Amino acid sequence: MAKGVKKEVKRAGLPRARGGGSQDAQLLLQNRVAVVTGGARGIGRAIAEELARHGADVAVVDMGDATATVKAVGELGRKALAFKADVTSFGDAQAITAEVIDRLGAIDILVNNAGVSQPKSILDLTEAEWDRTVAVNLKSSFNWCKAVAPGMLQHGRGRIVVISSMSAKHGGGSGAGAVSKACYAATKAGLLGLTRGLAKELAPAVTVNAICPGIIDTAMSASLVSGRSASSLSESIPLRRFGRPEDIAHAALFLVSPWADYVTGEVIDVNGGIYID
C-alpha cells in the first residue's frame, strides 16, 4: 500500500462548506488532491486551474507539455505535478497513482478528461483508428478508475468525474465538417455506461458523475468555432455562443465539491441548450 493511505469508514463527501461567502468558497477543496488527465490544455487545463483555485493540489497527466498548467496551478498557491504519459497505458496509471500518493497524499478527486476526436465515418475508418479512439476515450477511464478507486475506498471518500460529450446522446455529426461521428459517439456513450455502473459499484464512499459538453471553443473543435459557418452555428445555440472551457470547469467543480454530496450516477449537459433531452 502506498504511503499516505489510511483505511477508514466514511460516507462520500468532502468537508461541509462553512457559510456561503466567497472566502469560504475558496476553501471548498482545501487539502484535497486531484488528478486530471488531458490537463495540458483546453478543458483539462481549465478544470485543473479551477480545482486549484478552490484549494486542491493537482497532478496533471498528458501526452503533451503541461508546463503552463503546472505554472498556473502554482501561481494559485497550490502544489502541482506533471506526468507525460499515455493514458491508454494501464501500467502508467498504476505507477503514476502510486507516485502522486507518495508526493501529494491520498487522491480525493479524479477527472477523466483525456480524449481524441474521430471525424471519420465507419466506411473510412481503419481498425487501428477505431482501436486507438476506443483506447484513448474509453479504456483510459477504466485504467484511471481502476488505479485510484482502491485508495479512495480505503480512506473512505472520493469524487470521480468523467468528461463525455453530447455526441454520446445524439450519435455525432453526419456532414463533411463534423468533428465526431459514430466511433467517437460510441466511445463517449460507453463512458456514460461506465459512469452509471461505477456509481453503484463504488457507493457510498465514492461518487461518480459525467459531464457532456456541447461545442466548446478548444483546439479540438477549431474547425467548428472558427470556420465559415461558425456565426450561423453559434446563432443556432439557444444561449447564442459557443461554450468555453471554464463552463465545463465550473460544472466539474460542483461535482467534486461538498455541494454534490448527494449526487452520483448523473450526467450533466453543458451545451448552451443546443441539445436538450
C-alpha positions, 0 to 999 in steps of 0.5 A: 500500500502506498504511503499516505493511505489510511483505511477508514469508514466514511460516507462520500463527501468532502468537508461541509462548506462553512457559510456561503461567502466567497472566502469560504468558497475558496476553501471548498477543496482545501487539502484535497488532491486531484488528478486530471488527465488531458490537463495540458490544455483546453478543458483539462487545463481549465478544470485543473486551474479551477480545482486549484483555485478552490484549494486542491493540489493537482497532478496533471497527466498528458501526452503533451507539455503541461508546463503552463498548467503546472505554472498556473496551478502554482501561481494559485498557491497550490502544489502541482505535478506533471506526468507525460504519459499515455493514458491508454497505458494501464501500467502508467496509471498504476505507477503514476497513482502510486507516485502522486500518493507518495508526493501529494497524499491520498487522491480525493478527486479524479477527472477523466478528461483525456480524449481524441476526436474521430471525424471519420465515418465507419466506411473510412475508418481503419481498425487501428483508428477505431482501436486507438479512439476506443483506447484513448476515450474509453479504456483510459477511464477504466485504467484511471478508475481502476488505479485510484478507486482502491485508495479512495475506498480505503480512506473512505471518500472520493469524487470521480468525474468523467468528461463525455460529450453530447455526441454520446446522446445524439450519435455525432455529426453526419456532414463533411465538417463534423468533428465526431461521428459514430466511433467517437459517439460510441466511445463517449456513450460507453463512458456514460455506461461506465459512469452509471455502473461505477456509481453503484459499484463504488457507493457510498464512499465514492461518487461518480458523475459525467459531464457532456459538453456541447461545442466548446471553443478548444483546439479540438473543435477549431474547425467548428468555432472558427470556420465559415459557418461558425456565426450561423452555428453559434446563432443556432445555440439557444444561449447564442455562443459557443461554450468555453472551457471554464463552463465545463470547469465550473460544472466539474467543480460542483461535482467534486465539491461538498455541494454534490454530496448527494449526487452520483450516477448523473450526467450533466449537459453543458451545451448552451441548450443546443441539445436538450433531452 
